[in-house]
Amino acid sequence: MAEVAVLVRIYPKDTEKVDELINTLKEQLKPAKIDAEELAFGIKAVKALFYENEEEGSSGLEKKLSEIENVSNIEVLNVDMLG
């Protein structure tokens, strides 16, 4: 079964808790890469790369992310087929 690389931007409900959100994502979903991203005027988001199976794709990941506390909105930036 093929995998897809899903790059997402995750907007927190509370921008003061971005580091806490990053730690939660690392523990629960184990992203391949994750960083805080400064957008503008002190607004921060989390940019993360996940590897998911092709069947689940970005929609399954979006569902998992939306269930995490302090996640306000999710933006899928890119989806690439691997292999």
Biopython code that builds the backbone (N, CA, C, O; Angstrom):
import numpy as np
from Bio.PDB.StructureBuilder import StructureBuilder

atoms = [
    (1, "MET", "N", (0.842, -1.183, 0.000)),
    (1, "MET", "CA", (0.000, 0.000, 0.000)),
    (1, "MET", "C", (0.891, 1.250, 0.000)),
    (1, "MET", "O", (1.871, 1.320, 0.741)),
    (2, "ALA", "N", (0.556, 2.192, -0.800)),
    (2, "ALA", "CA", (1.333, 3.421, -0.930)),
    (2, "ALA", "C", (1.060, 4.367, 0.233)),
    (2, "ALA", "O", (0.031, 4.288, 0.904)),
    (3, "GLU", "N", (2.007, 5.255, 0.442)),
    (3, "GLU", "CA", (1.857, 6.289, 1.465)),
    (3, "GLU", "C", (1.791, 7.647, 0.803)),
    (3, "GLU", "O", (2.260, 7.836, -0.319)),
    (4, "VAL", "N", (1.198, 8.594, 1.521)),
    (4, "VAL", "CA", (1.181, 9.976, 1.073)),
    (4, "VAL", "C", (1.819, 10.846, 2.147)),
    (4, "VAL", "O", (1.702, 10.573, 3.341)),
    (5, "ALA", "N", (2.494, 11.894, 1.700)),
    (5, "ALA", "CA", (3.053, 12.899, 2.610)),
    (5, "ALA", "C", (2.057, 14.053, 2.640)),
    (5, "ALA", "O", (1.719, 14.621, 1.601)),
    (6, "VAL", "N", (1.592, 14.392, 3.836)),
    (6, "VAL", "CA", (0.596, 15.442, 3.986)),
    (6, "VAL", "C", (1.206, 16.576, 4.797)),
    (6, "VAL", "O", (1.581, 16.393, 5.955)),
    (7, "LEU", "N", (1.301, 17.743, 4.182)),
    (7, "LEU", "CA", (1.817, 18.939, 4.852)),
    (7, "LEU", "C", (0.631, 19.793, 5.269)),
    (7, "LEU", "O", (-0.198, 20.170, 4.440)),
    (8, "VAL", "N", (0.556, 20.096, 6.560)),
    (8, "VAL", "CA", (-0.584, 20.861, 7.075)),
    (8, "VAL", "C", (-0.119, 22.050, 7.905)),
    (8, "VAL", "O", (0.965, 22.048, 8.488)),
    (9, "ARG", "N", (-0.974, 23.057, 7.937)),
    (9, "ARG", "CA", (-0.792, 24.190, 8.842)),
    (9, "ARG", "C", (-1.940, 24.098, 9.840)),
    (9, "ARG", "O", (-3.108, 24.012, 9.461)),
    (10, "ILE", "N", (-1.588, 24.116, 11.110)),
    (10, "ILE", "CA", (-2.569, 23.946, 12.172)),
    (10, "ILE", "C", (-2.636, 25.242, 12.967)),
    (10, "ILE", "O", (-1.634, 25.706, 13.511)),
    (11, "TYR", "N", (-3.827, 25.815, 13.024)),
    (11, "TYR", "CA", (-4.022, 27.063, 13.751)),
    (11, "TYR", "C", (-4.554, 26.755, 15.152)),
    (11, "TYR", "O", (-5.588, 26.102, 15.294)),
    (12, "PRO", "N", (-3.851, 27.222, 16.183)),
    (12, "PRO", "CA", (-4.317, 26.965, 17.547)),
    (12, "PRO", "C", (-5.407, 27.947, 17.969)),
    (12, "PRO", "O", (-5.487, 29.063, 17.457)),
    (13, "LYS", "N", (-6.239, 27.517, 18.904)),
    (13, "LYS", "CA", (-7.234, 28.419, 19.488)),
    (13, "LYS", "C", (-6.537, 29.489, 20.311)),
    (13, "LYS", "O", (-6.950, 30.648, 20.316)),
    (14, "ASP", "N", (-5.483, 29.097, 21.003)),
    (14, "ASP", "CA", (-4.724, 30.002, 21.865)),
    (14, "ASP", "C", (-3.287, 30.053, 21.358)),
    (14, "ASP", "O", (-2.535, 29.094, 21.528)),
    (15, "THR", "N", (-2.901, 31.168, 20.735)),
    (15, "THR", "CA", (-1.559, 31.269, 20.148)),
    (15, "THR", "C", (-0.458, 31.288, 21.205)),
    (15, "THR", "O", (0.713, 31.099, 20.875)),
    (16, "GLU", "N", (-0.812, 31.511, 22.460)),
    (16, "GLU", "CA", (0.178, 31.475, 23.534)),
    (16, "GLU", "C", (0.591, 30.038, 23.867)),
    (16, "GLU", "O", (1.594, 29.820, 24.547)),
    (17, "LYS", "N", (-0.178, 29.068, 23.389)),
    (17, "LYS", "CA", (0.087, 27.666, 23.719)),
    (17, "LYS", "C", (0.560, 26.861, 22.508)),
    (17, "LYS", "O", (0.258, 25.672, 22.400)),
    (18, "VAL", "N", (1.290, 27.491, 21.606)),
    (18, "VAL", "CA", (1.779, 26.815, 20.398)),
    (18, "VAL", "C", (2.750, 25.698, 20.769)),
    (18, "VAL", "O", (2.669, 24.601, 20.217)),
    (19, "ASP", "N", (3.674, 25.967, 21.706)),
    (19, "ASP", "CA", (4.649, 24.945, 22.100)),
    (19, "ASP", "C", (3.957, 23.737, 22.732)),
    (19, "ASP", "O", (4.352, 22.594, 22.501)),
    (20, "GLU", "N", (2.934, 23.998, 23.522)),
    (20, "GLU", "CA", (2.159, 22.922, 24.128)),
    (20, "GLU", "C", (1.463, 22.088, 23.050)),
    (20, "GLU", "O", (1.422, 20.861, 23.140)),
    (21, "LEU", "N", (0.924, 22.749, 22.046)),
    (21, "LEU", "CA", (0.275, 22.049, 20.936)),
    (21, "LEU", "C", (1.286, 21.190, 20.176)),
    (21, "LEU", "O", (0.982, 20.054, 19.810)),
    (22, "ILE", "N", (2.471, 21.716, 19.940)),
    (22, "ILE", "CA", (3.518, 20.955, 19.252)),
    (22, "ILE", "C", (3.845, 19.681, 20.038)),
    (22, "ILE", "O", (3.958, 18.603, 19.455)),
    (23, "ASN", "N", (3.996, 19.804, 21.353)),
    (23, "ASN", "CA", (4.296, 18.630, 22.185)),
    (23, "ASN", "C", (3.173, 17.602, 22.130)),
    (23, "ASN", "O", (3.435, 16.401, 22.062)),
    (24, "THR", "N", (1.938, 18.058, 22.159)),
    (24, "THR", "CA", (0.793, 17.153, 22.076)),
    (24, "THR", "C", (0.782, 16.418, 20.741)),
    (24, "THR", "O", (0.556, 15.209, 20.696)),
    (25, "LEU", "N", (1.025, 17.145, 19.658)),
    (25, "LEU", "CA", (1.057, 16.523, 18.331)),
    (25, "LEU", "C", (2.179, 15.492, 18.228)),
    (25, "LEU", "O", (1.991, 14.422, 17.649)),
    (26, "LYS", "N", (3.350, 15.814, 18.790)),
    (26, "LYS", "CA", (4.477, 14.876, 18.767)),
    (26, "LYS", "C", (4.129, 13.593, 19.516)),
    (26, "LYS", "O", (4.455, 12.498, 19.059)),
    (27, "GLU", "N", (3.475, 13.726, 20.652)),
    (27, "GLU", "CA", (3.122, 12.560, 21.464)),
    (27, "GLU", "C", (2.024, 11.719, 20.815)),
    (27, "GLU", "O", (2.121, 10.492, 20.785)),
    (28, "GLN", "N", (0.987, 12.366, 20.299)),
    (28, "GLN", "CA", (-0.189, 11.630, 19.829)),
    (28, "GLN", "C", (-0.103, 11.174, 18.377)),
    (28, "GLN", "O", (-0.531, 10.065, 18.058)),
    (29, "LEU", "N", (0.438, 12.003, 17.496)),
    (29, "LEU", "CA", (0.392, 11.679, 16.059)),
    (29, "LEU", "C", (1.758, 11.462, 15.416)),
    (29, "LEU", "O", (1.837, 11.021, 14.269)),
    (30, "LYS", "N", (2.826, 11.765, 16.135)),
    (30, "LYS", "CA", (4.199, 11.529, 15.683)),
    (30, "LYS", "C", (4.481, 12.020, 14.256)),
    (30, "LYS", "O", (4.728, 11.216, 13.358)),
    (31, "PRO", "N", (4.444, 13.331, 14.055)),
    (31, "PRO", "CA", (4.734, 13.875, 12.718)),
    (31, "PRO", "C", (6.191, 13.643, 12.327)),
    (31, "PRO", "O", (7.061, 13.526, 13.190)),
    (32, "ALA", "N", (6.448, 13.578, 11.032)),
    (32, "ALA", "CA", (7.809, 13.424, 10.528)),
    (32, "ALA", "C", (8.608, 14.700, 10.763)),
    (32, "ALA", "O", (9.813, 14.651, 11.012)),
    (33, "LYS", "N", (7.931, 15.839, 10.684)),
    (33, "LYS", "CA", (8.569, 17.136, 10.885)),
    (33, "LYS", "C", (7.517, 18.087, 11.432)),
    (33, "LYS", "O", (6.356, 18.047, 11.024)),
    (34, "ILE", "N", (7.933, 18.945, 12.362)),
    (34, "ILE", "CA", (6.988, 19.890, 12.947)),
    (34, "ILE", "C", (7.729, 21.125, 13.438)),
    (34, "ILE", "O", (8.802, 21.016, 14.031)),
    (35, "ASP", "N", (7.158, 22.296, 13.193)),
    (35, "ASP", "CA", (7.754, 23.569, 13.608)),
    (35, "ASP", "C", (6.668, 24.603, 13.856)),
    (35, "ASP", "O", (5.575, 24.529, 13.294)),
    (36, "ALA", "N", (6.988, 25.563, 14.705)),
    (36, "ALA", "CA", (6.114, 26.728, 14.864)),
    (36, "ALA", "C", (6.399, 27.656, 13.696)),
    (36, "ALA", "O", (7.533, 27.736, 13.224)),
    (37, "GLU", "N", (5.391, 28.346, 13.236)),
    (37, "GLU", "CA", (5.525, 29.234, 12.090)),
    (37, "GLU", "C", (4.941, 30.599, 12.454)),
    (37, "GLU", "O", (3.781, 30.694, 12.855)),
    (38, "GLU", "N", (5.734, 31.637, 12.316)),
    (38, "GLU", "CA", (5.292, 33.008, 12.568)),
    (38, "GLU", "C", (4.576, 33.501, 11.313)),
    (38, "GLU", "O", (5.171, 33.555, 10.237)),
    (39, "LEU", "N", (3.302, 33.860, 11.450)),
    (39, "LEU", "CA", (2.539, 34.292, 10.280)),
    (39, "LEU", "C", (2.593, 35.805, 10.108)),
    (39, "LEU", "O", (3.134, 36.295, 9.117)),
    (40, "ALA", "N", (2.044, 36.543, 11.053)),
    (40, "ALA", "CA", (2.063, 38.004, 10.994)),
    (40, "ALA", "C", (1.524, 38.567, 12.302)),
    (40, "ALA", "O", (0.662, 37.969, 12.947)),
    (41, "PHE", "N", (2.036, 39.705, 12.672)),
    (41, "PHE", "CA", (1.529, 40.431, 13.839)),
    (41, "PHE", "C", (1.473, 39.558, 15.095)),
    (41, "PHE", "O", (0.543, 39.673, 15.893)),
    (42, "GLY", "N", (2.470, 38.688, 15.266)),
    (42, "GLY", "CA", (2.524, 37.843, 16.450)),
    (42, "GLY", "C", (1.652, 36.603, 16.386)),
    (42, "GLY", "O", (1.585, 35.842, 17.352)),
    (43, "ILE", "N", (0.986, 36.392, 15.268)),
    (43, "ILE", "CA", (0.149, 35.204, 15.110)),
    (43, "ILE", "C", (1.042, 34.029, 14.724)),
    (43, "ILE", "O", (1.854, 34.114, 13.803)),
    (44, "LYS", "N", (0.867, 32.929, 15.457)),
    (44, "LYS", "CA", (1.655, 31.731, 15.188)),
    (44, "LYS", "C", (0.750, 30.570, 14.823)),
    (44, "LYS", "O", (-0.405, 30.491, 15.242)),
    (45, "ALA", "N", (1.318, 29.666, 14.023)),
    (45, "ALA", "CA", (0.639, 28.431, 13.657)),
    (45, "ALA", "C", (1.671, 27.318, 13.738)),
    (45, "ALA", "O", (2.853, 27.572, 13.971)),
    (46, "VAL", "N", (1.229, 26.110, 13.548)),
    (46, "VAL", "CA", (2.116, 24.954, 13.545)),
    (46, "VAL", "C", (2.095, 24.372, 12.140)),
    (46, "VAL", "O", (1.031, 24.147, 11.564)),
    (47, "LYS", "N", (3.283, 24.131, 11.595)),
    (47, "LYS", "CA", (3.402, 23.512, 10.278)),
    (47, "LYS", "C", (3.976, 22.116, 10.509)),
    (47, "LYS", "O", (5.024, 21.969, 11.139)),
    (48, "ALA", "N", (3.292, 21.098, 10.001)),
    (48, "ALA", "CA", (3.717, 19.723, 10.270)),
    (48, "ALA", "C", (3.578, 18.849, 9.035)),
    (48, "ALA", "O", (2.696, 19.052, 8.201)),
    (49, "LEU", "N", (4.470, 17.872, 8.940)),
    (49, "LEU", "CA", (4.466, 16.901, 7.855)),
    (49, "LEU", "C", (4.151, 15.531, 8.443)),
    (49, "LEU", "O", (4.793, 15.086, 9.394)),
    (50, "PHE", "N", (3.160, 14.874, 7.866)),
    (50, "PHE", "CA", (2.751, 13.546, 8.322)),
    (50, "PHE", "C", (2.801, 12.586, 7.150)),
    (50, "PHE", "O", (2.554, 12.968, 6.006)),
    (51, "TYR", "N", (3.124, 11.331, 7.448)),
    (51, "TYR", "CA", (3.049, 10.262, 6.454)),
    (51, "TYR", "C", (1.840, 9.408, 6.807)),
    (51, "TYR", "O", (1.756, 8.861, 7.907)),
    (52, "GLU", "N", (0.915, 9.298, 5.878)),
    (52, "GLU", "CA", (-0.318, 8.544, 6.086)),
    (52, "GLU", "C", (-0.461, 7.507, 4.978)),
    (52, "GLU", "O", (0.117, 7.654, 3.901)),
    (53, "ASN", "N", (-1.237, 6.457, 5.247)),
    (53, "ASN", "CA", (-1.475, 5.499, 4.167)),
    (53, "ASN", "C", (-2.413, 6.141, 3.148)),
    (53, "ASN", "O", (-3.192, 7.038, 3.469)),
    (54, "GLU", "N", (-2.318, 5.665, 1.936)),
    (54, "GLU", "CA", (-3.048, 6.277, 0.815)),
    (54, "GLU", "C", (-4.559, 6.271, 1.030)),
    (54, "GLU", "O", (-5.242, 7.232, 0.675)),
    (55, "GLU", "N", (-5.081, 5.189, 1.609)),
    (55, "GLU", "CA", (-6.527, 5.090, 1.809)),
    (55, "GLU", "C", (-7.049, 6.147, 2.770)),
    (55, "GLU", "O", (-8.106, 6.736, 2.545)),
    (56, "GLU", "N", (-6.300, 6.381, 3.845)),
    (56, "GLU", "CA", (-6.743, 7.359, 4.840)),
    (56, "GLU", "C", (-6.512, 8.780, 4.340)),
    (56, "GLU", "O", (-7.373, 9.646, 4.496)),
    (57, "GLY", "N", (-5.358, 9.014, 3.745)),
    (57, "GLY", "CA", (-5.040, 10.318, 3.161)),
    (57, "GLY", "C", (-5.207, 11.485, 4.106)),
    (57, "GLY", "O", (-5.104, 11.329, 5.322)),
    (58, "SER", "N", (-5.464, 12.648, 3.552)),
    (58, "SER", "CA", (-5.543, 13.869, 4.359)),
    (58, "SER", "C", (-6.834, 13.953, 5.167)),
    (58, "SER", "O", (-6.851, 14.584, 6.224)),
    (59, "SER", "N", (-7.911, 13.338, 4.698)),
    (59, "SER", "CA", (-9.184, 13.458, 5.422)),
    (59, "SER", "C", (-9.126, 12.758, 6.781)),
    (59, "SER", "O", (-9.668, 13.266, 7.762)),
    (60, "GLY", "N", (-8.479, 11.609, 6.841)),
    (60, "GLY", "CA", (-8.321, 10.914, 8.121)),
    (60, "GLY", "C", (-7.447, 11.702, 9.076)),
    (60, "GLY", "O", (-7.722, 11.774, 10.274)),
    (61, "LEU", "N", (-6.396, 12.290, 8.537)),
    (61, "LEU", "CA", (-5.502, 13.108, 9.352)),
    (61, "LEU", "C", (-6.227, 14.341, 9.880)),
    (61, "LEU", "O", (-6.079, 14.698, 11.048)),
    (62, "GLU", "N", (-7.000, 14.984, 9.030)),
    (62, "GLU", "CA", (-7.756, 16.167, 9.460)),
    (62, "GLU", "C", (-8.705, 15.823, 10.608)),
    (62, "GLU", "O", (-8.868, 16.611, 11.540)),
    (63, "LYS", "N", (-9.322, 14.664, 10.541)),
    (63, "LYS", "CA", (-10.243, 14.238, 11.603)),
    (63, "LYS", "C", (-9.484, 14.063, 12.918)),
    (63, "LYS", "O", (-9.934, 14.527, 13.965)),
    (64, "LYS", "N", (-8.321, 13.386, 12.862)),
    (64, "LYS", "CA", (-7.508, 13.188, 14.070)),
    (64, "LYS", "C", (-7.071, 14.524, 14.660)),
    (64, "LYS", "O", (-7.128, 14.722, 15.874)),
    (65, "LEU", "N", (-6.635, 15.440, 13.795)),
    (65, "LEU", "CA", (-6.154, 16.744, 14.261)),
    (65, "LEU", "C", (-7.279, 17.555, 14.889)),
    (65, "LEU", "O", (-7.069, 18.225, 15.900)),
    (66, "SER", "N", (-8.459, 17.502, 14.308)),
    (66, "SER", "CA", (-9.575, 18.297, 14.818)),
    (66, "SER", "C", (-10.028, 17.838, 16.200)),
    (66, "SER", "O", (-10.672, 18.600, 16.922)),
    (67, "GLU", "N", (-9.703, 16.615, 16.575)),
    (67, "GLU", "CA", (-10.075, 16.092, 17.889)),
    (67, "GLU", "C", (-9.114, 16.515, 18.992)),
    (67, "GLU", "O", (-9.385, 16.279, 20.170)),
    (68, "ILE", "N", (-8.000, 17.133, 18.630)),
    (68, "ILE", "CA", (-7.007, 17.555, 19.619)),
    (68, "ILE", "C", (-7.405, 18.908, 20.200)),
    (68, "ILE", "O", (-7.807, 19.823, 19.482)),
    (69, "GLU", "N", (-7.280, 19.004, 21.514)),
    (69, "GLU", "CA", (-7.606, 20.251, 22.212)),
    (69, "GLU", "C", (-6.687, 21.368, 21.721)),
    (69, "GLU", "O", (-5.518, 21.119, 21.429)),
    (70, "ASN", "N", (-7.182, 22.552, 21.631)),
    (70, "ASN", "CA", (-6.480, 23.769, 21.202)),
    (70, "ASN", "C", (-6.273, 23.849, 19.689)),
    (70, "ASN", "O", (-5.553, 24.734, 19.227)),
    (71, "VAL", "N", (-6.875, 22.963, 18.908)),
    (71, "VAL", "CA", (-6.807, 23.084, 17.450)),
    (71, "VAL", "C", (-8.048, 23.831, 16.982)),
    (71, "VAL", "O", (-9.178, 23.391, 17.194)),
    (72, "SER", "N", (-7.808, 24.973, 16.339)),
    (72, "SER", "CA", (-8.904, 25.802, 15.849)),
    (72, "SER", "C", (-9.264, 25.472, 14.407)),
    (72, "SER", "O", (-10.434, 25.293, 14.070)),
    (73, "ASN", "N", (-8.234, 25.394, 13.557)),
    (73, "ASN", "CA", (-8.448, 25.207, 12.127)),
    (73, "ASN", "C", (-7.261, 24.454, 11.539)),
    (73, "ASN", "O", (-6.142, 24.547, 12.045)),
    (74, "ILE", "N", (-7.513, 23.706, 10.466)),
    (74, "ILE", "CA", (-6.469, 22.941, 9.800)),
    (74, "ILE", "C", (-6.489, 23.293, 8.318)),
    (74, "ILE", "O", (-7.542, 23.308, 7.682)),
    (75, "GLU", "N", (-5.328, 23.570, 7.792)),
    (75, "GLU", "CA", (-5.196, 23.886, 6.365)),
    (75, "GLU", "C", (-4.231, 22.881, 5.726)),
    (75, "GLU", "O", (-3.059, 22.824, 6.098)),
    (76, "VAL", "N", (-4.715, 22.098, 4.776)),
    (76, "VAL", "CA", (-3.852, 21.158, 4.059)),
    (76, "VAL", "C", (-3.109, 21.945, 2.989)),
    (76, "VAL", "O", (-3.718, 22.518, 2.085)),
    (77, "LEU", "N", (-1.784, 21.964, 3.105)),
    (77, "LEU", "CA", (-0.963, 22.748, 2.175)),
    (77, "LEU", "C", (-0.535, 21.946, 0.956)),
    (77, "LEU", "O", (-0.431, 22.479, -0.149)),
    (78, "ASN", "N", (-0.285, 20.634, 1.177)),
    (78, "ASN", "CA", (0.218, 19.813, 0.078)),
    (78, "ASN", "C", (0.020, 18.337, 0.406)),
    (78, "ASN", "O", (0.123, 17.931, 1.563)),
    (79, "VAL", "N", (-0.263, 17.545, -0.612)),
    (79, "VAL", "CA", (-0.354, 16.089, -0.481)),
    (79, "VAL", "C", (0.434, 15.503, -1.647)),
    (79, "VAL", "O", (0.155, 15.789, -2.811)),
    (80, "ASP", "N", (1.426, 14.675, -1.311)),
    (80, "ASP", "CA", (2.261, 14.030, -2.340)),
    (80, "ASP", "C", (2.248, 12.522, -2.159)),
    (80, "ASP", "O", (2.337, 12.020, -1.039)),
    (81, "MET", "N", (2.136, 11.812, -3.261)),
    (81, "MET", "CA", (2.216, 10.357, -3.244)),
    (81, "MET", "C", (3.689, 9.965, -3.104)),
    (81, "MET", "O", (4.552, 10.520, -3.784)),
    (82, "LEU", "N", (3.966, 9.018, -2.229)),
    (82, "LEU", "CA", (5.330, 8.531, -2.043)),
    (82, "LEU", "C", (5.481, 7.176, -2.729)),
    (82, "LEU", "O", (4.550, 6.371, -2.766)),
    (83, "GLY", "N", (6.651, 6.949, -3.260)),
    (83, "GLY", "CA", (6.964, 5.654, -3.867)),
    (83, "GLY", "C", (6.309, 5.488, -5.139)),
    (83, "GLY", "O", (6.467, 4.452, -5.784)),
]
sb = StructureBuilder()
sb.init_structure("model")
sb.init_model(0)
sb.init_chain("A")
sb.init_seg("    ")
for serial, (resi, resn, name, xyz) in enumerate(atoms, 1):
    if name == "N":
        sb.init_residue(resn, " ", resi, " ")
    sb.init_atom(name, np.array(xyz, "f"), 0.0, 1.0, " ", f" {name:<3s}", serial, name[0])
structure = sb.get_structure()
